[in-house]
Amino acid sequence: MKHLTRAEAGKRMEALRNEIRRHDYLYYVKDRPEISDAEYDRLFRELSDLEAAYPDLVTPDSPTQRVGAPPLAELTKVQHERPMLSLDSVADPEEVRAFDKRVRRELSLETVHYTVEPKYDGLSVELVYDKGGFVRGATRGDGTTGEDVTINLRTLRSLPLQLQAGHSQASQLPSHLVVRGEVYMRLEDFQSLNRRITERGEEAFANPRNAASGSLRQLDSRITAERPLALTCYEIMAQSGSPPPTHWDELDSLERWGLPIPLQRRRCESIDEVMSFHAEIESLRERLPFEIDGVVVKLNRREWQQALGEKSRSPRWAIAYKFTPRKEITQVQDIVVSVGRTGTLTPLALLKPVEVGGVTISRATLHNADEVARKDVRVGDTVKVERAGDVIPAIAERVPVEGERRAEPFRMPDRCPVCGSAVAREGAYYYCTGQAACPAQIKGALEHFASKSALNIEGLGRKTIAQLVERGLVRDLADLYTLTKDQILTLDGFADRSASLLMAAIEASKQVSLERFLIGLGIRQVGQHIAGVLARQFGTLQAVMAADRETFERVHEIGPEIASSLESFFKEDHNRRVIERLLRHGLSIEASATAERLPQPLERKTFVFTGALERFSREEAKRGVERLGGRVTSSVSKETDYVVAGKDAGSKLEEARRLGIRVLSEAEFSALLEQL
Ligand code: IVH
């Protein structure tokens, strides 16, 4: 740690907070980052380090403080400052014209203008800012009372904890501001979240809206923080001082204050322009990275809005003009099972082809066996299919048909449909035990090993791998390093130069970081993040391979499921043999990201905290240890190196004394962290 005086540290912390805030804004709101992820991480780490050294200088609006509150017992109810109205929706162009007619008649105006924007498919939230600081956020609930989700909303990176003050008179920050917006999930994020949770055997979310709502309404904000939620804001519900005169200006103000607003919007001078905006956005819909289900047509001038007023649940000055729905009904013709890279068996429904929002759908994923049982989908059933983006759609629900005679419930096969090996079960998912003998797995494993985030072997793509496996040239990962140029030249599409390039790429991949190597092994549940954690904690492949389930579980962020997956992978003889052969063929594994690594003076040291700490929260203390490479566990054993005893320490302290473990006072612990 560099030596700064307290005052210097305070100054530097403020500068870092502003800098990080600006980059959050550029990245999450403007989608226009100016610095690399690594640079961002460096700034963030510098700030967290300073905050750990000066805990009393941490401000609540610091970017590090987005998570931190302990889990709640329940979400408390809050009354909205103004009722959160909903919108009347129409799908028929004639109804839109009728709306325009009514509006002009009631206002006795020849022409009016509208602001039109996409209708985001998420859940509506109320955000309250006092003196520019985010103080409260709530779900819509019944429109009058919602749930307090302030701490969960704080984890959204696109939500400014502190608003930016505008420069002009018009954009001055109101001291009190209530904003309405929509929390949603991008399609790509939704799909990877579903993949993650079904791998754990949990129920997949039916659509991005449910995923957003389920993620925001968590009792534990750390779970929300892991969920990729996005935000857009579209209304000032209340503010001190006079609000902007038009809806268009309202959006401008929100934008200037640093809040994310709808990406598309148009000021329309006539209802015909509204119609064409609707058509344009509908055709754009397929290419948008998130779900929208229509456009919202809002009368632009506030005075017109006020003149028309509202009904009990919806304004009379705005409507939702919906798109044609993307849910369709069809029949399940068959349920088949596909085998993935890690051998996981995934049931797929083959559907009677049906057009959903302009795309013909003939397959839908059923995620896993539990999901099939939960939805009770059987061959021959009538189902509703829903499409989210351009990936394989999902079955939303079964539609019971009166008098239907149903087939037997679906059962997972006992044998792998690709190689015939036995199928084993682990929680909700089933997998083929064939591993090296299963072509589906070998090809998948090789593709993954060669991929960008793993060994990054350029020129070794899916087609080449398929040929290598089908011709018997490669049966496992290690075989890649026995390939000769002559063998490569026998493959379709290779000439002298391309074969040399591939040989060179394979040779170059022999120098690999531990993190990438671990990713490349394709261990179930071990992706980039966990591979990074393992590499940092264990340092060498030998140490990872020597660890058992308990040792893995002691690592922060590694839960029982990942620990058991790691243990069974490294226990398996076949896997160990492949790793040995890889090393024999000259693979050289460097300790992970050496350049980025902080000094790890507490490497392999285990700490236990007991009693009440005064200067640190438990979480801060834990982070302090982990940053220096140490581990924190909850119980004292022979493996424990230090016990930090706060006030009123009890049985753990006694146990430490009994085992002769070094006991530190809080002050000693704090001094230890500072020295290192
Ligand atoms: S305006 C009084 N604008 O649609 C104004 N709503 O069916 C009421 N929504 O509950 C809302 N995008 O959750 C408005 N650009 C947008 C919107 C939007 C999505 C949602 C909102 C509301 C529902 C109404």
Residues whose N, C-alpha, C, O or C-beta is under 5 A from the ligand:
A	BS01	IVH	L85 S86 L87 E117 P118 K119 Y120 L123 S124 E182 Y234 V296 P315
